[in-house]
Amino acid sequence: MKLQQLKYLLAIVDNGLNITAAADRLYTSQPGVSKQLKLLEEELGLQLFARKGKSLNRITRAGEQVVVRSRKIMEQVDQIRSLASDFYHEEEGTLTIAATNTQARYVLPEILRELRQQYPRVRLNLHQGTSDQIADMMTGKDIDFAIVSGNEDRFGELLRLPGYHWDRVILVPNDHELTRLDRQITLPDLAKYPLVSYVFSFEGDQTLRNTFAAEGLEANIVFTARDSDVIKTYVKMGLGIGIVAGMAYEPNDRSSLTAIPVNGVFPRSTTWIGLRKNMMLRCYMADFLRMFAPHLSDDQIERAAKANSQREIDQMTGNSGLPVKNGFSSKMCAAA
């Protein structure tokens, strides 16, 4: 049995039992993958896949067990390789992060700049997407960390470290009638207007839609986008009222947009950073975690990397006392 055969086996499974797609991902030939699969089955004396003609139809019961153990073996191999790499190249390598647009645009730039200054030989890769898209990215092995708000159910295989809280704000043109309201804005107030907000907020975790529904109201959603800057553009055009993360309101927005606080109207959100179980943290990865979540101690980060369950993480960190990141909007909201 060869590690290459196990690698090919996992590639087949991860590509929907499509041998051609697995071969493309591995940069090899389809016949070569088929041959190695056949040799592996012959050596084990097991049929790993049920076949329909020349195509693989499903994984057999025995095949499922082999796949589970193969993943564990390959994870250990990756850790050995990472350990060896750390020993010789402790301050160089690659860090790949998947994050929602809001985190990538308003939180990560300063952190990644500091990390880059500290580790100039580390190559940084940043992938942006909705929570659902990031969940799909994490099915591969190329992403080191996922940074997401909510949607924990989609990331059950990851260990999640709490990063910070954030609140939503309402964005309206400076001359909008809501800027003259002399009381706290309520959900019935918002239900009267067309709304513009994030794709994930309405189609992913359903937080905003459920908030309206709980009050017997229906959100009039006319436009959704991943990018806060796109949302702000359409609010300026008068398409609707924007609902965005507080950190998305910046000083240069003051000339055309007003941020209005809605604390207590929508539930406070928590952004977390996810990592795989038994992940071998390289020095620059650990430092990135410290920069992203400075409230976590070195001991907590080290213990998190060795944790076997989310329960261990929750018991260790809790979710209280997290910092709140609302950016420039926190000052403007107070004055609004």
C-alpha positions in Angstrom: 0.0 0.0 0.0 1.3 3.4 -1.0 0.5 6.9 0.3 -0.1 7.9 -3.3 -2.9 5.3 -3.5 -4.6 6.7 -0.5 -4.2 10.2 -1.9 -5.9 9.1 -5.1 -8.7 7.4 -3.2 -9.5 10.6 -1.2 -9.4 12.7 -4.4 -11.9 10.4 -6.0 -14.2 10.7 -3.0 -13.8 14.5 -2.7 -14.6 14.9 -6.4 -17.9 13.1 -6.4 -16.6 9.7 -7.4 -15.5 11.3 -10.7 -12.1 9.8 -11.6 -11.5 12.2 -14.4 -12.1 15.2 -12.1 -9.9 13.6 -9.5 -7.1 13.1 -12.0 -7.4 16.8 -13.1 -7.1 18.0 -9.5 -4.1 15.8 -9.0 -2.5 16.9 -12.3 -2.2 13.3 -13.5 -4.0 11.0 -15.9 -7.3 9.3 -15.5 -5.9 5.8 -16.4 -3.2 6.3 -13.8 -5.7 7.0 -11.1 -7.9 4.0 -12.2 -4.9 1.7 -12.1 -3.8 2.8 -8.6 -7.4 2.3 -7.3 -7.5 -1.2 -8.8 -4.1 -2.1 -7.2 -5.3 -0.8 -3.9 -8.5 -2.9 -4.0 -6.6 -6.0 -5.1 -4.1 -5.6 -2.2 -6.8 -5.1 0.4 -9.0 -7.7 -1.1 -11.9 -5.3 -0.8 -14.2 -3.6 -3.2 -14.1 0.1 -2.2 -16.7 1.3 -4.7 -19.8 -0.2 -6.3 -19.7 0.3 -10.0 -22.3 1.0 -12.7 -20.7 0.2 -16.0 -17.4 1.9 -16.1 -18.4 4.6 -13.6 -18.2 4.5 -9.8 -21.7 4.5 -8.4 -21.3 4.7 -4.6 -18.8 3.9 -1.8 -19.2 0.5 -0.3 -19.5 0.0 3.5 -15.9 -1.3 3.6 -14.8 1.6 1.4 -16.3 4.1 3.9 -14.2 2.7 6.6 -11.0 2.8 4.5 -11.7 6.4 3.5 -12.1 7.4 7.2 -8.8 5.8 8.1 -7.1 7.1 5.0 -8.0 10.7 5.9 -6.5 10.2 9.4 -3.3 8.8 7.8 -3.0 11.7 5.3 -3.6 14.2 8.1 -0.7 12.7 10.1 1.4 12.8 7.0 0.6 16.5 6.5 1.5 17.2 10.1 4.9 15.4 9.8 5.6 17.4 6.6 4.6 20.6 8.4 6.8 19.7 11.4 9.7 19.1 9.2 9.1 22.4 7.3 8.8 24.3 10.6 12.1 22.9 11.7 14.0 24.2 8.7 11.8 27.1 7.5 10.1 28.4 10.6 9.5 31.9 9.2 8.5 31.1 5.7 5.6 29.3 4.1 2.0 30.0 3.0 -1.0 31.2 5.0 -4.4 30.8 3.3 -7.5 32.4 4.8 -11.1 32.3 3.7 -13.3 35.2 5.0 -16.5 37.0 4.4 -16.2 40.3 2.5 -16.9 42.4 5.6 -14.1 40.8 7.6 -11.7 40.8 4.6 -12.4 44.5 3.9 -12.7 46.1 7.3 -10.8 43.9 9.8 -8.0 41.9 8.2 -6.0 44.6 6.3 -4.2 45.9 9.4 -3.7 42.4 10.8 -2.3 41.1 7.5 0.0 44.1 7.1 1.4 43.6 10.6 1.9 39.9 9.9 3.6 40.6 6.6 6.0 43.0 8.3 6.8 40.3 10.9 7.1 37.5 8.4 8.1 38.9 5.0 8.8 35.5 3.6 5.3 34.2 4.3 3.0 34.2 1.2 -0.6 35.3 2.1 -3.7 34.1 0.2 -7.1 35.6 1.0 -10.3 34.1 -0.4 -13.6 35.9 0.0 -17.1 34.6 -0.2 -20.4 34.1 1.6 -20.6 31.7 4.5 -21.9 28.9 2.3 -19.1 29.5 -0.2 -16.5 29.4 2.6 -18.0 26.1 3.9 -17.5 24.7 0.4 -13.9 25.9 0.3 -13.1 24.2 3.6 -14.0 20.8 2.1 -10.5 20.9 0.5 -7.3 21.0 2.4 -5.9 24.3 1.0 -7.5 26.7 3.5 -5.8 27.2 6.9 -8.4 29.4 8.6 -12.0 30.3 8.0 -13.4 33.6 9.4 -17.2 33.7 9.5 -20.0 35.2 11.5 -22.7 32.8 12.6 -23.6 29.8 10.6 -21.9 27.4 13.0 -23.9 24.4 11.7 -22.2 24.6 8.3 -18.8 24.2 10.0 -19.3 21.4 12.4 -15.9 19.8 11.6 -14.0 22.9 12.5 -12.9 24.1 15.9 -14.2 27.7 16.3 -12.4 30.4 18.4 -14.5 33.4 19.2 -13.0 36.6 17.8 -15.3 39.6 18.4 -18.9 40.9 18.5 -20.3 43.4 16.0 -23.7 45.1 15.6 -25.7 46.2 12.5 -26.4 49.8 11.7 -28.9 51.4 9.3 -27.5 53.4 6.5 -29.7 56.1 4.9 -28.9 59.2 2.7 -28.2 62.2 4.8 -31.6 63.9 3.9 -33.6 60.7 4.7 -36.7 61.2 7.0 -35.3 58.6 9.4 -32.5 60.9 10.3 -35.1 63.3 11.8 -36.7 60.6 14.0 -36.5 61.7 17.6 -36.7 58.2 19.1 -35.1 54.7 18.7 -35.9 53.1 15.4 -38.1 49.9 15.7 -38.7 46.9 13.4 -42.1 48.3 12.4 -40.3 51.4 11.2 -37.9 49.4 9.1 -40.7 47.2 7.7 -42.1 50.3 5.9 -39.1 50.7 3.7 -37.3 48.6 1.0 -34.1 47.0 2.5 -30.7 46.4 1.1 -28.3 44.1 2.9 -25.8 41.2 2.8 -26.6 38.0 0.8 -25.7 35.7 3.7 -27.8 37.6 6.2 -31.0 36.8 4.4 -30.2 33.6 2.5 -27.7 32.0 4.8 -28.2 32.2 8.6 -31.7 33.9 8.1 -31.0 36.2 11.2 -32.6 39.3 9.8 -35.5 37.6 8.1 -36.3 35.7 11.3 -36.1 38.8 13.4 -38.9 40.4 11.4 -40.9 37.2 11.3 -40.8 36.9 15.1 -42.6 40.3 15.3 -45.2 39.3 12.7 -43.5 41.5 10.1 -42.1 40.8 6.6 -38.8 42.3 5.5 -39.1 44.0 2.1 -35.8 42.9 0.7 -35.2 44.5 -2.7 -31.4 43.9 -3.1 -28.7 41.8 -1.6 -24.9 41.8 -2.1 -21.8 40.4 -0.5 -19.9 43.7 -0.6 -20.7 46.5 1.8 -19.4 49.1 -0.7 -21.9 47.8 -3.2 -24.7 48.1 -0.7 -23.7 51.7 0.1 -23.7 52.6 -3.6 -27.3 51.4 -4.0 -28.4 53.2 -0.8 -27.0 56.4 -2.1 -29.0 55.8 -5.3 -32.2 55.6 -3.2 -32.9 51.9 -3.8 -33.5 51.3 -0.2 -32.3 51.4 3.4 -29.0 49.7 4.0 -28.4 47.2 6.9 -24.7 46.6 7.3 -22.1 45.8 9.9 -21.2 48.8 12.0 -17.6 48.5 10.9 -18.6 49.1 7.3 -19.4 52.8 7.9 -16.3 54.8 7.3 -15.3 58.5 7.7 -15.6 59.1 3.9 -19.2 57.9 4.0 -20.3 60.9 6.1 -20.6 63.2 3.1 -23.6 61.2 1.7 -24.7 58.6 4.3 -25.8 58.7 7.9 -25.4 55.6 10.2 -28.3 55.1 12.7 -27.9 52.7 15.6 -30.3 49.9 16.0 -28.8 48.2 19.0 -31.3 45.7 20.5 -33.4 45.6 17.3 -31.2 42.9 15.7 -29.2 40.3 17.6 -25.5 41.0 18.1 -23.3 38.9 15.8 -20.1 37.1 16.7 -17.3 36.5 14.3 -15.2 33.4 14.9 -12.1 31.9 13.3 -12.2 28.2 12.5 -9.3 25.7 12.3 -9.2 22.0 11.8 -8.7 19.5 14.6 -5.2 18.5 15.4 -3.8 21.2 13.2 -0.1 21.7 13.4 0.3 25.5 13.9 3.3 27.0 12.4 4.7 30.0 14.2 3.2 32.6 11.9 -0.2 30.9 12.1 -0.1 31.1 15.9 0.9 34.8 15.6 -2.0 35.4 13.2 -4.4 34.0 15.7 -3.0 36.2 18.4 -3.4 39.3 16.2 -6.9 38.4 15.2 -8.0 37.5 18.7 -5.7 39.3 21.1 -8.0 38.5 24.0 -6.9 34.9 23.8 -3.8 33.9 25.7 -0.9 32.0 24.3 -1.9 29.0 26.4 -5.5 29.1 25.1 -4.2 29.2 21.5 -1.9 26.3 22.1 -4.7 24.3 23.9 -7.1 25.1 21.1 -4.8 23.6 18.5 -4.7 20.4 20.5 -8.5 20.3 21.3 -10.6 17.4 20.1 -14.0 19.0 20.3 -15.8 22.3 20.2 -16.9 21.7 23.8 -13.3 22.0 24.9 -13.0 25.3 23.1 -16.2 26.7 24.6 -15.2 25.6 28.1 -11.8 27.2 27.7 -12.8 30.5 26.1 -16.5 31.1 26.8 -18.1 33.8 24.8 -18.2 36.7 27.3 -16.0 39.6 27.4 -15.3 39.6 23.7 -14.3 43.0 22.1 -16.9 44.8 20.0 -15.8 45.9 16.6 -18.2 48.5 15.1 -15.5 50.8 13.6 -16.1 54.4 12.9 -19.9 53.9 13.1 -19.8 53.7 16.9 -18.7 57.3 17.1 -21.1 58.5 14.4 -24.1 56.5 15.9 -23.6 58.2 19.2 -23.9 61.6 17.5 -26.7 60.6 15.1 
